[in-house]
Amino acid sequence: MDLQLIPIDQFQTFLVCTARVAGFIGAIPVYFSNQTPARIKVSLVFAISLLLFPILSLDLPAVSFSPLSFLLLTTNETILGMLLGLMSRLVFTTVEFGGTVIGYQMGFAAANVFDPQHQNQISLISQFQNVFAILIFLALDGHHLFIKIAARSYQLLPPGNLNLSGEAVPFLMELTSRMFELGLQFSAPVLAVLLLSGLILGILARVFPQLNVFLLSFPLNIGIAFIVMALTLDMITSLLRREFDALGERILIILQYLQGG
């Protein structure tokens, strides 16, 4: 294709499409992480935008582009894409939160590992839960769902129509508070068993003062926690499946709120 035959307004519209896709895909931890080379990130965003643009070009409104308005529009689209990607990010953050609570309660407070995705130290159990959630996400074809939602978002909310004065922000805050509740649901079985284990060890310490309960509690709590985690993997899978299945509907709801103002 001769690049000289591409109209400048069509190329600018393609850049607007790329801005939303970059913000949307870039906020999903499955697609992007800090250890992924920058060339792969740019190539993936460009490839998805190139596939979506011929389908979406008819739905994009004709905009008179000046340098300032074009910069504001691309920034607006990037923020919108990141806001949509944040919806999926909340689920993975919830899983990490539940893993962190479990790790501290079972005695892994100092057993942290380096997470190359976030460039910081996180709990060992939190890293395990995060990888498990990513595998469930991929097994449910969640990565394909986000490409479909990216295309659907242009039909519900054309570029330049972002409005945060409606119910979108309260809905996002309500969903964030619900994610903390979900994190406690992930860790509740292990916490309940560890609480019972601590109660039993406390009774043993009163009955047998010569028993070193402090040293006994470390291997006992770790072993019990791993057993309970293994027994509740089906429950965790069901919770993750429910959240990932509802993710597409939640993104469409917030798009409607952003559209309605």
Residue pairs with C-beta under 8 A, 6 or more apart in sequence:
9 62
9 65
10 57
12 65
12 70
13 53
13 57
13 60
13 63
14 49
14 53
15 70
15 74
16 60
16 63
16 73
16 74
16 77
16 159
17 49
17 52
17 53
17 56
17 60
17 77
17 154
17 159
18 45
18 46
18 49
19 73
19 74
19 75
19 77
19 78
19 81
20 77
20 78
20 80
20 81
20 150
20 153
20 154
20 159
21 45
21 48
21 49
21 52
21 81
21 150
22 45
22 49
22 78
22 81
23 77
23 78
23 79
23 80
23 81
23 82
23 83
23 84
23 85
24 81
24 82
24 84
24 85
24 146
24 150
24 153
25 31
25 32
25 44
25 45
25 48
25 81
25 85
25 146
25 150
26 32
26 41
26 45
26 81
26 82
26 85
27 81
27 82
27 84
27 85
27 86
27 88
27 89
28 85
28 88
28 89
28 143
28 146
29 88
29 89
29 92
29 117
29 130
29 134
30 134
30 137
30 138
30 142
30 143
31 44
31 143
31 146
32 41
33 116
33 117
34 116
34 117
34 118
34 119
35 116
35 117
48 147
48 150
52 147
52 150
52 151
52 154
55 151
56 151
56 154
59 154
59 155
59 158
60 154
60 158
60 159
61 158
61 159
61 160
63 69
63 73
63 159
63 160
65 73
73 159
73 160
76 159
76 160
76 162
77 159
77 162
79 162
80 153
80 157
80 162
80 258
83 172
83 254
84 149
84 153
84 251
84 254
84 255
86 172
87 172
87 175
87 247
87 250
87 251
87 254
88 142
88 146
88 247
90 175
90 176
90 179
91 133
91 179
91 240
91 243
91 244
91 247
92 130
92 133
92 134
93 179
94 179
94 180
94 182
94 183
94 186
94 243
95 126
95 129
95 130
95 132
95 133
95 183
95 186
95 240
96 122
96 123
96 126
96 129
96 130
97 126
97 179
97 180
97 183
98 129
98 182
98 183
98 184
98 185
98 186
98 187
99 123
99 125
99 126
99 127
99 128
99 129
99 130
99 186
99 187
100 122
100 123
100 125
100 126
101 183
101 184
101 187
101 191
102 125
102 129
102 186
102 187
102 190
102 191
102 225
102 229
103 109
103 111
103 123
103 124
103 125
103 126
104 123
105 187
105 190
105 191
105 194
105 221
105 225
106 125
106 190
106 194
106 221
106 222
106 224
106 225
107 217
107 218
107 221
107 222
108 123
108 124
108 125
108 222
111 123
111 124
112 121
112 122
112 123
112 124
113 121
113 122
113 123
113 124
113 127
114 120
114 121
115 121
115 122
115 127
122 130
125 229
129 186
129 236
132 236
133 240
136 237
136 240
136 241
136 244
137 143
137 240
137 244
140 241
140 244
140 245
142 244
142 247
145 247
145 248
148 248
149 248
149 251
149 252
152 252
152 255
153 251
153 255
156 252
156 255
156 256
156 259
157 255
157 258
157 259
161 258
161 259
162 258
163 258
163 259
163 260
163 261
164 258
165 261
166 257
166 258
166 260
166 261
167 257
167 260
168 254
168 257
168 258
171 253
171 254
171 257
172 254
175 250
182 239
182 243
185 239
186 236
186 239
189 228
189 231
189 232
189 235
190 225
190 228
190 229
190 232
193 224
193 225
193 228
194 221
194 224
194 225
197 217
197 220
197 221
197 224
198 217
198 221
201 213
201 216
201 217
201 220
202 213
204 211
204 213
205 211
205 213
